Amino acid sequence: MLALAGLPPLREERSARHPLVIAGGPLTFSNPDPLEPFVDVLVQGEAEDLVHRFLELAAGLDREALLAELARVPGFRVPGIPGGGERYFVAKASAARLPATSQILTPHTELRSMFLVEPERGCSRGCHYCVMRRTTNGGMRTFSRDEVLSRIPEAARRVGLVGAAVTDHPEVAELLEAIVRQGREVGVSSLRADRLTRRLVAALKEGGAKVLTVASDGASQRMRELVDRKHTEEQLVRAAQLAREEGLERLKVYAMVGLPLEGDEDIDELIRFTCELSRIVPVALGVSPFVAKRHTPLDGSPFGGIREIEHKLDRLRRGLKGKAEVRPASARWAWVEYMLAQCGPEAGLAAMDAWRQGGGFSAWRRAFEERGARPFQAARAQDGRRRATEWPSVEGPRADSDGSRSR
């Protein structure tokens, strides 16, 4: 985007005649370090208050003075200034700025002409792999049904309720029903199987839903318990039954493979259980390789290995052939994601090199190697004692630079 705009991509190549390049968003909750070579300012965490502070300062200061001042304000990181802001800081928006809503409604987006609103922010759960777990910014903050409804403009015919844990909202069923009664379509970004009720699923169906989407995440009950994903087979079976009884076309289930300690027996359990679900309602199984994120309990866990994950995905496809649709993510691109999630600024420079070399996987692998990108070792040492308690023998085989594993 910077190149298309005629801007030198690297911060050090720009001068005072160039506009400031500012980045933020959910990435800053975990590992924004790969962005450092490219941006003048990082806005870390929730930006609703910080953006106002930035505009106030920008109105009265020149470029250099502005950057110097921002480097002293919690929530801003200025990579060009030594010690310019905390390395890891997650700003929290004040209640007066929330809930967040769409500002532009357009048919030219993925969620076309859909008005988005947050009935809640954050999460009350503690899943070990997730950046948005309950320890982030004090956990889950909810907004009342009436407050959410008051934010929906009259012209909005399609409404999306977005958040990390929408179905954990205490009034979610009543909110869905109220939106549907207004003659609008409605969708929900995240459904938790243990929170589904007939009333909630019926409201979704009446609001235009054709597919019920839930996540099992761990391939087996053992894996779910190890990552503190408190879902049981019985709850997922109940989700399938509700989908069928309310006339939905299929159940979509998200799962992860490649968690530490996972074996073929866990994959076989996922096959067996998915077959059980498919006898109730057609199932589409979305499978993603596990990628450890910074600032989570599994921070520093090794990547599962490209060959090993491809073996598990192939085992799934063969085991579910003709029984359920399997939609796997790429093991190779998951390794690229892992490197970006676990490495520092050199990974950002590698991304630039890979883009210049065509953006193929071999270009990424070569760029990471040439830039010397390596996953954070300090995080592994820092969190080692906690992980050793939760994940016996978690270190196991190490991940090589190409994502394969050495024995």
C-alpha positions as CSV (number, residue, x, y, z in Angstrom):
1,M,0.0,0.0,0.0
2,L,2.8,2.4,0.8
3,A,4.5,1.7,-2.5
4,L,1.2,2.2,-4.4
5,A,0.8,5.5,-2.7
6,G,4.3,6.6,-3.8
7,L,5.7,6.5,-0.3
8,P,9.1,4.9,0.6
9,P,8.0,1.8,2.6
10,L,10.8,2.1,5.2
11,R,10.5,4.8,7.9
12,E,14.2,5.7,7.6
13,E,13.8,6.5,3.9
14,R,11.1,9.1,4.5
15,S,11.6,12.7,5.4
16,A,9.6,15.6,6.8
17,R,8.0,16.2,3.4
18,H,6.2,12.8,3.7
19,P,3.0,12.3,5.7
20,L,3.2,10.4,9.0
21,V,2.5,6.6,8.7
22,I,0.6,5.4,11.7
23,A,-0.5,1.8,12.4
24,G,-2.7,0.2,15.1
25,G,-5.5,-2.3,15.5
26,P,-5.8,-5.8,17.1
27,L,-2.3,-6.8,16.0
28,T,-0.9,-4.5,18.7
29,F,-2.5,-6.6,21.4
30,S,0.1,-9.3,20.5
31,N,3.2,-8.5,18.4
32,P,3.4,-5.3,16.5
33,D,7.2,-5.5,16.3
34,P,7.3,-6.5,12.6
35,L,5.7,-3.1,11.7
36,E,8.4,-1.1,13.3
37,P,10.6,-0.6,10.2
38,F,7.7,0.9,8.3
39,V,5.7,3.1,10.7
40,D,6.4,6.5,12.3
41,V,3.9,5.8,15.2
42,L,2.3,2.7,16.6
43,V,-1.0,3.1,18.4
44,Q,-1.1,0.3,20.9
45,G,-4.4,-1.3,22.1
46,E,-7.8,0.3,21.9
47,A,-7.6,3.6,19.9
48,E,-10.9,5.3,20.8
49,D,-9.3,7.7,23.3
50,L,-5.8,7.7,21.8
51,V,-6.9,8.9,18.4
52,H,-8.4,12.1,20.0
53,R,-5.2,12.6,22.0
54,F,-3.2,12.3,18.8
55,L,-5.3,14.8,16.9
56,E,-5.1,17.3,19.8
57,L,-1.3,17.1,19.8
58,A,-1.0,17.1,16.0
59,A,-3.0,20.4,15.7
60,G,-0.4,22.4,17.6
61,L,3.0,20.7,17.0
62,D,5.3,20.2,14.1
63,R,6.4,16.8,13.0
64,E,9.5,16.4,15.2
65,A,7.9,17.9,18.3
66,L,4.8,15.7,17.8
67,L,6.8,12.5,17.6
68,A,8.8,13.5,20.7
69,E,5.6,14.2,22.6
70,L,3.8,11.0,21.5
71,A,6.8,9.0,22.7
72,R,6.0,10.2,26.2
73,V,2.3,9.3,26.1
74,P,1.3,5.7,27.2
75,G,-0.3,3.9,24.3
76,F,2.0,5.4,21.6
77,R,5.2,3.8,20.4
78,V,7.5,5.9,18.2
79,P,10.1,3.5,16.7
80,G,12.4,6.3,15.5
81,I,13.1,7.5,19.0
82,P,15.2,5.4,21.4
83,G,12.9,4.3,24.2
84,G,10.0,5.9,22.4
85,G,7.1,4.3,24.2
86,E,6.6,1.0,26.1
87,R,7.4,-2.1,24.1
88,Y,4.1,-3.7,25.2
89,F,1.2,-1.6,26.2
90,V,-2.5,-2.2,25.6
91,A,-4.6,0.9,26.0
92,K,-8.2,0.7,27.2
93,A,-11.0,2.8,25.8
94,S,-13.2,4.7,28.2
95,A,-16.8,3.6,28.5
96,A,-18.0,6.9,27.0
97,R,-16.4,6.0,23.7
98,L,-18.2,2.6,23.4
99,P,-19.8,0.7,22.0
100,A,-18.0,0.9,18.7
101,T,-20.2,1.0,15.5
102,S,-19.8,1.3,11.7
103,Q,-19.1,4.7,10.4
104,I,-19.4,3.9,6.7
105,L,-22.0,1.6,5.2
106,T,-21.2,0.4,1.7
107,P,-21.9,-2.5,-0.6
108,H,-18.2,-2.6,-1.6
109,T,-17.0,-4.7,1.4
110,E,-17.0,-8.3,2.4
111,L,-19.8,-7.7,4.8
112,R,-21.7,-5.6,2.3
113,S,-24.2,-3.0,3.5
114,M,-24.0,-4.5,7.0
115,F,-24.1,-2.2,10.0
116,L,-21.7,-3.5,12.7
117,V,-22.0,-2.8,16.4
118,E,-20.2,-4.2,19.5
119,P,-22.7,-5.5,22.1
120,E,-19.5,-6.4,24.1
121,R,-15.8,-6.0,24.0
122,G,-13.2,-8.5,25.2
123,C,-13.8,-11.9,26.6
124,S,-14.5,-13.5,30.0
125,R,-12.8,-16.8,29.1
126,G,-9.2,-17.9,29.5
127,C,-8.3,-20.0,26.4
128,H,-4.5,-20.4,26.5
129,Y,-4.0,-19.7,22.8
130,C,-6.1,-16.5,22.5
131,V,-4.9,-12.9,22.6
132,M,-8.3,-11.6,23.6
133,R,-8.6,-13.7,26.8
134,R,-10.0,-12.5,30.1
135,T,-6.8,-11.0,31.3
136,T,-6.8,-8.5,28.4
137,N,-8.0,-5.0,29.5
138,G,-9.9,-6.4,32.4
139,G,-11.9,-9.0,30.6
140,M,-15.4,-8.6,29.0
141,R,-17.3,-5.3,28.9
142,T,-21.0,-5.5,27.9
143,F,-23.4,-2.8,26.7
144,S,-27.1,-3.0,27.4
145,R,-29.6,-4.2,24.9
146,D,-31.3,-0.8,24.7
147,E,-27.9,1.0,24.3
148,V,-27.0,-1.3,21.4
149,L,-30.4,-0.9,19.7
150,S,-30.2,2.9,20.0
151,R,-27.0,2.9,17.9
152,I,-28.6,1.1,14.9
153,P,-29.7,3.6,12.2
154,E,-33.1,3.3,10.7
155,A,-31.7,2.7,7.2
156,A,-29.7,-0.3,8.2
157,R,-31.4,-3.5,6.9
158,R,-28.5,-5.8,7.9
159,V,-26.9,-5.8,11.3
160,G,-23.8,-7.6,12.5
161,L,-23.1,-8.1,16.2
162,V,-19.3,-8.3,16.6
163,G,-17.0,-9.1,19.5
164,A,-14.8,-11.8,20.9
165,A,-17.7,-13.5,22.8
166,V,-21.0,-12.1,21.6
167,T,-23.0,-15.1,22.9
168,D,-21.7,-14.6,26.4
169,H,-23.7,-11.3,26.5
170,P,-26.4,-11.8,29.1
171,E,-29.1,-10.4,26.8
172,V,-28.0,-11.8,23.5
173,A,-31.2,-13.7,22.7
174,E,-33.4,-10.7,23.6
175,L,-31.1,-8.4,21.5
176,L,-31.3,-10.7,18.5
177,E,-35.1,-11.0,18.7
178,A,-35.5,-7.2,19.0
179,I,-33.4,-6.7,15.8
180,V,-35.4,-9.3,13.9
181,R,-38.7,-7.8,15.0
182,Q,-37.6,-4.5,13.4
183,G,-37.5,-6.4,10.1
184,R,-33.7,-6.6,9.8
185,E,-31.3,-9.4,9.0
186,V,-28.8,-10.1,11.7
187,G,-25.5,-12.0,12.1
188,V,-23.2,-12.8,15.0
189,S,-19.4,-12.9,14.7
190,S,-18.8,-15.6,17.3
191,L,-21.0,-18.3,18.7
192,R,-20.1,-20.5,21.7
193,A,-21.6,-23.9,21.6
194,D,-22.1,-23.9,25.4
195,R,-24.2,-20.8,25.1
196,L,-26.6,-21.9,22.4
197,T,-30.3,-22.2,23.1
198,R,-33.2,-22.9,20.9
199,R,-34.4,-19.4,21.4
200,L,-31.1,-17.9,20.2
201,V,-30.7,-20.2,17.2
202,A,-34.4,-19.6,16.2
203,A,-33.7,-15.8,16.3
204,L,-30.6,-16.3,14.1
205,K,-32.6,-18.4,11.6
206,E,-35.4,-15.7,11.5
207,G,-32.7,-13.1,10.9
208,G,-31.4,-14.8,7.8
209,A,-28.8,-17.3,9.0
210,K,-28.4,-20.5,6.9
211,V,-25.3,-21.9,8.7
212,L,-24.6,-22.3,12.4
213,T,-20.9,-21.8,13.2
214,V,-19.2,-22.9,16.3
215,A,-15.6,-23.8,17.4
216,S,-14.3,-26.9,19.0
217,D,-10.7,-25.7,18.6
218,G,-8.9,-28.7,20.1
219,A,-9.0,-31.8,18.0
220,S,-10.0,-33.9,21.1
221,Q,-11.5,-33.4,24.5
222,R,-8.0,-33.9,25.9
223,M,-6.7,-31.0,23.8
224,R,-9.7,-28.8,24.6
225,E,-9.1,-29.3,28.3
226,L,-5.3,-28.5,28.0
227,V,-6.0,-25.2,26.3
228,D,-8.8,-24.4,28.7
229,R,-11.4,-24.4,26.0
230,K,-14.4,-25.4,28.1
231,H,-16.5,-27.1,25.4
232,T,-17.7,-30.7,25.6
233,E,-18.8,-33.1,22.9
234,E,-22.3,-33.0,24.4
235,Q,-22.5,-29.2,23.8
236,L,-21.3,-29.5,20.2
237,V,-23.8,-32.3,19.6
238,R,-26.5,-30.1,21.0
239,A,-25.4,-27.4,18.5
240,A,-25.8,-29.8,15.6
241,Q,-29.3,-30.9,16.9
242,L,-30.4,-27.2,17.2
243,A,-29.2,-26.5,13.7
244,R,-31.2,-29.4,12.3
245,E,-34.3,-28.7,14.3
246,E,-34.4,-25.0,13.3
247,G,-33.9,-25.8,9.6
248,L,-30.4,-24.5,9.1
249,E,-28.5,-25.9,6.1
250,R,-25.3,-27.0,7.9
251,L,-23.1,-26.8,10.9
252,K,-19.6,-25.2,10.5
253,V,-17.1,-26.2,13.1
254,Y,-13.7,-24.6,13.5
255,A,-10.9,-26.8,14.8
256,M,-7.1,-26.5,15.4
257,V,-4.4,-29.0,14.7
258,G,-0.8,-28.9,15.7
259,L,-1.1,-28.1,19.4
260,P,1.7,-29.2,21.7
261,L,1.4,-32.9,22.8
262,E,-1.2,-33.6,20.1
263,G,-1.0,-37.1,18.5
264,D,-2.7,-39.1,15.8
265,E,-5.1,-40.4,18.4
266,D,-6.4,-36.9,18.9
267,I,-6.9,-36.5,15.1
268,D,-8.7,-39.8,15.0
269,E,-11.0,-38.5,17.8
270,L,-11.8,-35.5,15.7
271,I,-12.6,-37.8,12.7
272,R,-14.9,-40.0,14.9
273,F,-16.7,-37.0,16.4
274,T,-17.1,-35.1,13.2
275,C,-18.7,-38.3,11.7
276,E,-21.1,-38.3,14.6
277,L,-22.1,-34.7,14.0
278,S,-22.5,-35.3,10.3
279,R,-25.2,-37.9,11.0
280,I,-27.2,-35.2,12.6
281,V,-26.7,-32.3,10.1
282,P,-24.2,-31.7,7.2
283,V,-20.9,-30.5,8.6
284,A,-18.2,-28.3,7.2
285,L,-15.0,-28.6,9.2
286,G,-12.6,-25.6,9.0
287,V,-9.2,-26.6,10.2
288,S,-6.3,-24.2,11.1
289,P,-2.8,-25.1,12.2
290,F,-2.1,-23.8,15.7
291,V,0.1,-20.6,15.7
292,A,1.4,-19.5,19.1
293,K,0.7,-15.8,19.8
294,R,2.8,-13.4,21.9
295,H,1.5,-12.5,25.4
296,T,-0.6,-15.7,25.8
297,P,0.1,-18.7,28.0
298,L,1.3,-20.6,25.0
299,D,3.7,-17.9,23.9
300,G,6.9,-19.4,22.6
301,S,5.4,-22.8,21.9
302,P,7.1,-24.3,18.8
303,F,5.3,-24.5,15.4
304,G,3.9,-28.1,14.8
305,G,6.0,-28.5,11.7
306,I,4.9,-28.3,8.0
307,R,5.2,-32.0,7.3
308,E,3.6,-33.1,10.5
309,I,0.6,-30.8,10.0
310,E,0.2,-31.8,6.4
311,H,0.2,-35.4,7.6
312,K,-2.6,-34.6,10.1
313,L,-4.6,-32.7,7.5
314,D,-4.3,-35.6,5.1
315,R,-5.4,-38.0,7.8
316,L,-8.5,-35.8,8.4
317,R,-9.3,-35.6,4.7
318,R,-9.0,-39.4,4.3
319,G,-11.0,-40.1,7.4
320,L,-13.9,-37.8,6.5
321,K,-14.0,-38.4,2.8
322,G,-17.7,-38.6,1.8
323,K,-18.8,-37.8,5.3
324,A,-18.0,-34.2,6.0
325,E,-16.5,-31.3,4.1
326,V,-13.0,-30.5,5.2
327,R,-11.7,-26.9,4.6
328,P,-8.0,-26.9,5.8
329,A,-5.8,-23.8,6.0
330,S,-2.3,-24.1,4.5
331,A,0.4,-25.5,6.8
332,R,3.0,-23.5,4.9
333,W,1.3,-20.2,5.3
334,A,0.6,-21.0,8.9
335,W,4.3,-21.2,9.4
336,V,4.7,-17.8,7.8
337,E,2.0,-16.5,10.2
338,Y,4.0,-18.2,13.1
339,M,7.2,-16.3,12.1
340,L,5.4,-13.0,11.9
341,A,3.6,-13.7,15.2
342,Q,6.8,-14.7,17.1
343,C,9.6,-12.6,15.5
344,G,10.8,-9.0,15.8
345,P,11.3,-6.2,13.3
346,E,13.5,-8.4,11.1
347,A,10.4,-10.4,10.2
348,G,8.8,-7.2,8.9
349,L,11.9,-6.5,6.7
350,A,11.6,-10.1,5.5
351,A,8.0,-9.5,4.6
352,M,9.2,-6.6,2.4
353,D,11.9,-8.7,0.8
354,A,9.3,-11.5,0.1
355,W,6.9,-9.1,-1.5
356,R,9.7,-7.7,-3.7
357,Q,10.5,-11.3,-4.7
358,G,7.0,-12.1,-5.8
359,G,5.4,-13.1,-2.5
360,G,5.5,-16.9,-2.9
361,F,6.3,-19.3,-0.1
362,S,9.8,-19.9,-1.2
363,A,10.4,-16.1,-1.2
364,W,9.1,-15.9,2.4
365,R,11.3,-18.8,3.6
366,R,14.4,-17.3,1.9
367,A,13.7,-13.8,3.2
368,F,13.3,-15.0,6.8
369,E,16.6,-16.9,6.6
370,E,18.5,-14.0,5.0
371,R,17.2,-11.5,7.6
372,G,18.0,-13.9,10.5
373,A,14.4,-14.0,11.7
374,R,14.1,-16.2,14.8
375,P,11.2,-16.7,17.2
376,F,11.5,-14.9,20.5
377,Q,13.6,-16.9,22.9
378,A,13.1,-14.6,25.8
379,A,9.4,-15.3,25.9
380,R,10.0,-19.0,26.1
381,A,12.4,-18.5,29.1
382,Q,10.0,-16.0,30.8
383,D,6.9,-18.2,30.5
384,G,8.7,-21.6,30.8
385,R,7.8,-22.3,34.4
386,R,4.1,-21.6,33.8
387,R,4.0,-23.7,30.6
388,A,5.9,-26.5,32.2
389,T,3.0,-26.8,34.7
390,E,0.3,-26.6,32.1
391,W,2.0,-28.5,29.3
392,P,4.3,-31.3,30.5
393,S,7.2,-31.9,28.0
394,V,5.9,-29.0,25.9
395,E,9.2,-28.2,24.3
396,G,9.4,-31.5,22.4
397,P,10.9,-31.4,18.9
398,R,12.1,-27.9,17.9
399,A,10.9,-26.0,14.9
400,D,13.4,-25.5,12.2
401,S,13.5,-22.3,10.0
402,D,11.5,-24.0,7.3
403,G,8.8,-25.1,9.7
404,S,9.8,-28.7,9.8
405,R,10.8,-30.3,13.1
406,S,14.1,-31.8,14.1
407,R,14.1,-34.9,16.2
